[in-house]
């Protein structure tokens, strides 16, 4: 009498391999998504800080009416961030904003003013 045919011994091996591949893809996705989300949120914070600083600098220069730090707070909020500090030193303004992502606070700061101005 002979043993079981080779076809019967390997039966179901592809299913085990497929489950392993799916598990690996799910694990990789679970690791990559938070990292990508944090990167996107940090870029959003940087963009909000840049826009808020430029808006405040335009107000200081007289190109846009209003109060510099109030306008900076409004622009930061429109970009999904919260203005955490705003300091004007002559024609130069420095702002800092915070963005919440995955339970973390990501911060960014920006400086704006005329070219060559110290501040």
C-alpha positions in Angstrom: 0.0 0.0 0.0 1.2 3.5 -0.9 0.9 6.7 1.2 -1.4 9.6 0.4 -1.0 11.3 -2.9 1.0 14.5 -3.0 -2.1 16.5 -3.9 -3.8 15.5 -0.7 -0.8 16.4 1.5 -0.5 20.0 0.2 -4.2 20.6 0.2 -5.0 24.0 2.0 -1.4 25.3 1.9 -2.4 28.2 -0.3 -5.1 29.3 2.2 -2.5 29.4 5.0 -0.2 31.5 2.8 -3.0 33.8 1.8 -4.0 34.4 5.4 -0.4 35.1 6.2 -0.1 37.7 3.4 -3.3 39.4 4.4 -2.1 39.6 8.0 1.2 41.1 6.9 -0.6 43.7 4.8 -2.9 44.6 7.6 0.0 45.0 10.1 2.0 47.1 7.6 -1.0 49.4 7.0 -1.6 49.7 10.8 2.0 50.9 11.1 2.1 53.3 8.1 -1.3 55.1 8.5 -0.4 56.8 11.8 3.0 57.9 10.5 1.4 59.3 7.3 -1.3 61.0 9.3 1.3 62.7 11.6 3.3 63.8 8.6 0.2 65.3 6.9 -0.8 67.1 10.1 2.7 68.5 10.6 2.6 69.9 7.1 -0.9 71.4 7.8 0.5 73.1 10.9 3.4 74.5 8.9 1.1 75.8 6.2 -1.2 77.4 8.8 1.7 79.1 10.6 3.0 80.5 7.3 -0.4 81.8 6.3 -1.0 83.3 9.7 2.4 85.0 9.8 1.9 86.4 6.3 -1.6 87.7 7.2 -0.3 89.4 10.3 2.6 90.9 8.4 0.2 92.3 5.7 -1.8 93.9 8.5 1.2 95.5 10.1 2.3 96.9 6.7 -1.1 98.4 6.2 -2.0 96.4 3.1 -4.8 94.7 5.0 -7.0 96.4 7.6 -7.3 94.9 11.1 -5.4 93.9 14.1 -2.4 91.7 13.2 -2.8 88.9 15.8 -6.5 88.7 15.5 -6.2 88.2 11.8 -3.5 85.7 12.3 -5.8 83.7 14.7 -8.6 83.8 12.1 -6.3 82.6 9.3 -4.9 79.9 11.5 -8.4 78.7 12.4 -9.4 78.6 8.8 -6.4 76.3 8.2 -7.4 73.9 11.0 -4.9 75.2 13.6 -5.0 77.2 16.8 -2.8 80.3 17.2 -0.7 79.7 20.3 1.5 82.9 20.1 1.8 86.0 18.1 4.6 88.5 18.5 5.1 91.6 16.4 8.4 93.4 16.5 8.2 96.4 14.2 7.4 95.1 10.7 8.2 91.5 11.6 5.8 89.1 13.1 6.4 85.6 14.6 3.5 83.2 15.1 3.2 79.7 16.5 0.3 77.4 15.9 -0.8 74.0 17.1 -2.7 71.2 15.3 -4.2 68.2 17.1 -3.6 64.8 15.5 -4.1 61.3 16.9 -4.2 62.8 20.4 -0.9 64.7 20.0 -0.4 68.4 19.6 1.9 69.3 16.7 3.3 72.8 16.6 4.8 75.0 14.0 6.1 78.5 13.9 6.7 81.0 11.1 8.2 84.5 10.7 7.1 87.1 8.2 8.1 90.6 7.4 9.9 92.7 4.8 13.0 91.2 3.2 16.2 92.0 5.1 14.4 93.1 8.3 15.7 91.9 11.6 13.3 90.8 14.2 
